[in-house]
Amino acid sequence: MRSSRKVVVVSQHYPPDHSTTAAIMSAIAERIAQESEVMVVSGMPGSARAPAPGRPAVVEIRNWLPGKAALIKRALAEALFTGRIFFALLSRLKRGDVALTVTAPFALPYAVAAAARLKGAKSALILHDLFPDVLVMAGLLRPSSLVARAMRAINALMFRALNAVIVIGRDAEKLLLRYGGMTQDKIRFIPNWATLAPGNRPVSPDNPFRKAIAARFVVGLSGNLGFTHDPDIVFEAARLLRDEGEIHFLLSGWGIGFARLKELRATARLANVTLVDRVADSELDALLSSADVWLIPYRKDVAGVSVPSRFYNLLAAGRPVILVSEPEAEAALTVSENRLGWVVTPGRPDQLAEAIRLASRSQDAAMAERAVATARNFSPERALASYAALVRELLSNRDVERTV
């Protein structure tokens, strides 16, 4: 029997946007709508949708979406959107409702938690990135700066107001518990999932992304390269391996980090590097099947701050991973625990080059099967069932109890 209370899912990104966040938030809203009334408050043009039985209604809030590289415009746009969301929730939330949001943009959870508190609703946050830590990691803020201290103070108030915080990595808990307003019973670990069907894809010379590459071993890089990623370590590793003809780099993606790779490529046109712009969703399977190993290059101090959603699709394609991060980061733990590849110290291109050499000589044919098996553990069915269970608890009159 459906509750009289509703769930309000708040996300700037929602279909028809093709981002990972949009896909995740849409899947969560659709799953919860099977049991409860769901309203999505979206900032994506063209997302509005009338209510239908068993489907979420989508309310579109006017939003301005400048490019990620336009930092000042982007900050202004996100501030305006956050303000509009706050007032939209004040008119739509009722006592006993549940508001569920995500950290994109970073100020959005503050508005959602505040509006829910004022209206007597419950609130939950999906923590994809922890601010200001992610900005410190990217070198955009000093750890002790006034802005960083102010953000941490606001975080403490927000965590105190939230009823639940969903983390997508086990490494986030330690950082969260530093906040006085955060308690362990509020934290739920629900990892993201693979959007590709898990299954080993054999390397084929007929692959459209591999046809023009003569090298025996292809090292891939794919996805959004944001401020937390280090494109320089990838290019420097390629430079160190430029005389090893059997190894070639296939680098695809978008974002400020990919723009940096293009700059580096223009300065030093390495013969062992091929750049490919962002591919359509319909071509993603072929792209991920084209390389023998995939790179995820983070800057230092990633543990607890960010988890790469692309990681699960790389495993689903049956590919080992070379991860540049601290060993205690969530993706690094998964790689080590399941023997799925190599973990490299951030800022050490020599170590990355050596890991690539080891990967090119690896005789561990079972690594691909282990990757696929691990991807099956990160299924959408399992994750979405966990979201539905959490929402059922929040919609009840009971306080959320921690489940093991």
Secondary structure, DSSP 8 states (H G I E B T S, - for coil): ---SSEEEEEES--TT--SHHHHHHHHHHHHHTTTSEEEEEE-STT--B--BTTB-EEEE-------TT-HHHHHHHHHHHHHHHHHHHHHH--TT-EEEEESSSTTHHHHHHHHHHHHT-EEEEEESB-TTHHHHHTTSS-TTSHHHHHHHHHHHHHHHH-SEEEESSTTHHHHHTTSTT--GGGEEE-----SS--------TT-TTTTT---SEEEEE-SB--TTB-HHHHHHHHHHTTT-TTEEEEEEEBSHHHHHHHHHHHHS--TTEEEEE---GGGHHHHHHH-SEEEEEB-S--TTTB--THHHHHHHTT--EEEES-TTSHHHHHHHHHT-EEEE-TT-HHHHHHHHHHHHH---THHHHHHHHHHHHS-HHHHHHHHHHHHHHHHSSS------
